[in-house]
């Protein structure tokens, strides 16, 4: 594969992700950007960085760990090569909070209705 040729493209839908991203510390921002670049560049993204959320229609979580802090960023695929990033949160418990998943699904539905 040629250098700088991306396997997929990460895009942001509205400003949901931006609000979350801007509120993070510099080290966390750096790790988030590194992880998003990894998702763009790797043909097979390890589940440690991108995982399908069970019992959802195509919702995924980008998994970011910075020191002892864990962050999740919801996204979904549009036409296989585009990853649409929608919102994020700091994870404080084992399972993703149901309200965060519901919020992400509503944003995904709004995106699909706008297409």
Buried (B, 14 or more C-beta within 10 A) or exposed (E): EEEEEEEBEBEBBEEBBEEBBEEBEEEBBEBBEEBBEBBBBEEEBEEEBBBEBEEBEEBBBBBBBBEEBBBBBBBBBBEEEEBBBBBBBBBEEEEBEEEBBEBBBEBBEEBEEEE
